[in-house]
């Protein structure tokens, strides 16, 4: 093995020398290359030696494990044989005692032997041999040929017979080839009459026969042989000291063997078991040596390559570091610099600008209603739109500018060197115009717009946090002003922001503290003069401001997402009020409840309404939902689907403030609308404006053609009432009858009497 390692070391060194020198000789190798070869060779030798040691250790472990197993097997099987052979000793001793007891008479033998074999099942047969000649055998069937056999005349075992007589002790004889057929182990006990007296005389032998096949069958030796084990059962002839083989496996014993000594009543018996492992150990050695040499060679080669190429590794690390920095600083979708790049770069840019006394500006913006594209068309289209926007912004970028994608649909542009606010305004107009250009993707066009917030540097801050915060406030103001525009930051925005934060906190506290109350404005039949319905209107009992009307806090609730929670409160309170009226026996009324767009798009809203109607035991026909034209136009298909469900439940569906939006009666024919509410702007000057009268008459006539009833809002005079009634308007609502009042006041409201109005 040592010679093989020497050969591998030599071959390894030669190969690398040839590879590196390419005919130039060993002298041209650099010092580092020579050191690398030496170290690689040392590593090869050490690794190979360790591999050989590991292989030998593994083989030794296998041998030790197998020896332990053989030891357990041999002693287990020896115990089984001992128990079987002890049965022969016991049976022979019992028979000997009975012969002595009956003074040599054996007439009782057949019956007694039958019972004895039943109790000692390990013995196959019994026989008596007075003077050494077999006279009786039990069972006799199959053993007839043995009758009359003189056991002291058989050369092979007569010495043990005479030994048993001389020593007056039990002996085990075998293997014996029986004259009646088969091979057996025979336990013989000499019988002496009048034992211990001067009249003592040898009577003969009593014997117990155990067939060798049955003896082996009681053990696992034959099954172990089938599993690749070898065994050898032997004993020492008492008379001749000869070692006799009782039974053995077909294959001879191997070197790895364990011998267990049997404790028998007569003589020395041994059981040896072995296992053939030479082939397995040889295969493992070959595999172990091959793997060891291969690993040693590969490890040496790898170490050599590492040692001679430090410069390459340094270059690779440098390249990978640069690549990771690019990944960390680049947005993967648009390839623009990202927010982290801005955070790490802006301080240096601002420092240079300050040093050179330059003015800068940061434009912070996002796409208006971009979420609608993602939600309705898909994020894949949304991503393509963002890529187009990024390309357009890059085309507008000047040398000193920096375009950044901050995340989602948010972008930022740092104008590095500007001379005045007018230059910033010009750049902002270019951005607005560029984004407004339609985007064409997959044969479809999408219209976009953006809102921009602008913070001047250093006027509005000189660190990233302050600059972005102020630009964000300016962006928020641009959206409040109607979107698709820009706004410069000013100090009033900070005040407005703080005010908004306080208002948001007050609104959250109001919801938790139940500071809201519902007011009810009557709705009446213009032809029967009866109050038939009401509109539920929310009021805020502010602890400091007093009674606050919905126009002052509903927009805030919508922008902060509190409208869902607030809308649920309004819905449950309204249904609970109808339940109280029912319990108090008051006349049924139709109660209209205003819905927001967020409620209509809530997937759980329909289930919520159904659960509340069941909980308060209120009929759906007593509930009406009022929605605006603008709300419907946000998503016509969704509105149609949800409103149809409510209409099928029996809920009245009313279009509020009709005429102020962009819808038409032609569009309404496809919607499940029950009631049309004409906006008060058409009613307030009805007596004097002929155009308003014509518009109202046309709306009423067309609505009735579509089986839609009409309610006019803002009725304040008797003359307006009469004119609307003459136009066949169905219902009215306004201060002429009552403003919005509390529940207690509404419950006490009398029927309409024009003389008192």
Secondary structure, DSSP 8 states (H G I E B T S, - for coil): -HHHHHHHHHHHHHHHHHHHHTTS-GGGS-HHHHHHHHHHHHHHHHHHHHHHHHHHHHHHHHHHHHHHHHHHHHHHHHHHHHHHHHHHHHHHHHHHHHHHHTTT--TTHHHHHHHHHHH-TT--EEEEEETTEEEEEES-TT-GGGTT-BTTS-TTTHHHHHHHHHHT--EEEEEEE-TTSSEEEEEEEEEEETTTSTT-EEEEEEEEEEEHHHHHHTSSHHHHHHTTEEEEEEEE-TTT--EEEEEE-SS---SSEEEEEE--SSS-EEEEEEE--HHHHHHHHHHHHHHHHHHHHHHHHHHHHHHH-HHHHHHHHHHHHHHHHHHHHB-TTT--EEHHHHHHHHHHHHHHHHHTT-EEEEEEEEETTHHHHHHHT-HHHHHHHHHHHHHHHHHH--TTEEEEEEETTEEEEEEEEES-HHHHHHHHHHHHHHHHS-EEETTEEE---EEEEEEEETTT-SSHHHHHHHHHHHHHHHHHTTSSSEEE--HHHHHHHHHHHHHHHHHHHHHHHT-EEEEEEEEEETTT--EEEEEEEEEEEETTTEEEEGGGTHHHHHHHTTHHHHHHHHHHHHHHHHHHHHHTT----EEEEE--HHHHT-TTHHHHHHHHHHHHT--GGGEEEEEEHHHHHH-HHHHHHHHHHHHHHT-EEEEEEETSSS--HHHHTTS---EEEE-GGGTTTTTT-HHHHHHHHHHHHHHHHTT-EEEEE---SHHHHHHHHHTT--EEESTTT---B-HHHHHT-----GGG-
